[in-house]
Amino acid sequence: MSTLPSPPDGVDLTADKRPMVIGASVATWLLAVFAVLLRIISRRIKGLNLWYDDWLVVAALIPAVVHVSGVAGYAVSRGVGQHVWVASPEGTYAWAIGLFIGEICYTLTLLLVKLAILAFYWRSFSIKRSVKMIIWVLVATTSGWAFSLLVATFCQCLPTRAFWERFNPYNPLPPSEYHCGVDSLPFFIGNAIPNIVTDIVMIILPIPYIWSLQLPVQQKLALGGVFVVGIFVTVVSLVRLIQVINLDLTNVDITWNFASVGTWTIVEGNVAILCACLPFLKPIINKITYGRFGSTADKSVNTKGSSKPGQPRQASGAWGMDKNYGSSTTYVRSNKTDERPFTRLDGDESDQGTSGRSNTDMELQDIRHADGSPDGIVVVRDVIMEAEHNPKSVY
């Protein structure tokens, strides 16, 4: 490292960002794993098989853990997070390898999460032709975004290995043997902006269709809030974009300067997985919460009786309607993959409650038009009732 210039005045060479990089990266990845596990358990609690959106979220954990390992594991262990003057001689070399791995894994993680969300929208709103067209456009847009980023990542230096081998402290690749024609900073910004735009579009997409549900305004707002939980990912993306804009890749102290950007990049992918799972965790939260406190007021719809698809089944049992709060007859599909889980809510079994509560709490799963419903009205299934009024009033 004898070719390095002297450190500027005021630089604290003892400062260390490595604990921050490791802590934030590992903690958010573990939260993402935990959220995926809870999502799967929640599906099983409801007796439903995993669908494409579930498997896509599971798949997103693979590039996410490789990303954590490449940056918070390999690169940090060789000096990323320290000032270059005190880092290992391999610090810049490890930074380049970690950056290359991170660019690939970041792209794949976000692609899989976006496709998972779009798959969820597809089974939620697939009866609506207008939504199907938008979903296909978003699938094409996000896939094209990811493909172009991957191509640019592999082609930013030719040969590709020159991206990191030029920083090899022991045997650097001579400049005459490679060409790097991609400016990294514009590349990072060009990566971030389409990502943020598609996030915003995907957050807004379900709102008009949720608003068309014939439900009380309070329920519409609650249901919309579940869909827009992805706003947290957009916030992280914006923070990362600010970090990228302020990044000086020409500064020799790259092992220190890159640590914050690298951390936010990992956190964004992990938070995306986490947020993609949050809307599906209500069954297990109910199971844990109300099981612990012995309440049966807030339970999911379970069915028994007729086994014919489309026939009414009486909700009862541990995950059915509480008899103390009324019951309902729910039209359900026999297909346990939950591909069209929101069907018609209708019932007149009871409109008498024994409690003063009159609120209706609806669990998000999917949205679908009921067969034969006038004007294609969107109606719901998997509704958790705590009501004194007739359940028919919801429909």
C-alpha positions, 0 to 999 in steps of 0.5 A: 500500500506504499502507493497510497497518498497520506490520509487527509488531516482529521481522518480518524483511522481507528473508526470502524464501520464493520460492526454496522455492516455486519449487524445491519446485514445479518439482522435484516436477513434473519428477519427476512428468513423469519418472515418467510417462515411465518408466511409459510406457516400461516398458509399451512394454518389455513390449510393452503398449499404454497403458490407461485408468489410464495415460492418466488419469495422463498427463492429471493432468500438465496441471492439475499444470503449470497449478498450478505455473505459476499459483502458482510462476510468476505469483503468486510473480513478483508477491510471493507468498513475500515479506512484504506490506510489501515485495511488489509492490502486486499481491501480494495480487491475485496471491495471490488469482488463484493461489489460485483457479487452485490450488483448481481444479488441485489438485482436478483433479489428485487426481481424475485420479490417484485415478481412475487408481488405481481403474482400475488396481484395476479391471483388477487385481481386476475378476473379484471382484464385491466389489471392483467394488462398492467401486471403483464406490463410490470412483469415485462418492465421489471424483467427487462430492468433486471436483465439490462442490469445483469448484462451491464454488470457482466459487461462493465469490464471486458474481460469481466474478471478485470472488474476486480483483478485490476485491484489485485494487490499481488498480481494486478491485471495490466491496463493494456489487457482490459477495458472498463467502459461503464461509469459506475456512479451513473450505473448505480443511479440508473439502477435505482431510479427505475426500481423506485418508480416500479415500486411506486406503481406497484404500491398504487396499482391495487388501490382503485380496485380495493376502493371498488370493494363494497365494504365500509370505508374503514375496512377499505383503508385497512385493506389498502394499508396492507397493500401499501406496506411496500412503502417501507421498501421505497423509503429504504430505496430512496435512502440508498439512492441518496447514499449513492449520489453522495458516493465518491468512487474516485476517492482512494478511501473506497473501503470506507466510503462504500460501507454505507452504500453497501449496507443500505443495498443489502438492507433494501433487498432484505426489507423487500422480502420482509414487506412482501411477507407481512400481509400474509402473517395475520393467521399466525398472529391471530393464532399466537395472540388469541391462543395466548389470551384465550380469546376466540373473537378474531378467527379465520373462516374455516369450513365444513359440511358440503365438499362440492366446489361453489356450495355454501359451507358453514363456518365453524371450528377453531378457525371459524366464526365464533358462535358468540359473535354470529356466523356466516355461510361462505362460498369457497373453492375446494382447491386448497392452493388458494388461487382465487381465495376471495369469493362471495361472502353471504349469509344470514345465519345470525345477526345477534351478537353477545358483545358490544363490539360491532366492528368487522375485521377483514384478513387480506388474502386475495380479491376476486369477482364473484361469479354472477355478481352484478357489474363485476363487483369485487367481493371477499372471502376469508373475512373475520367477523366480530359484528352485531349486524347481519353479515349480508350488509358487508356484501 
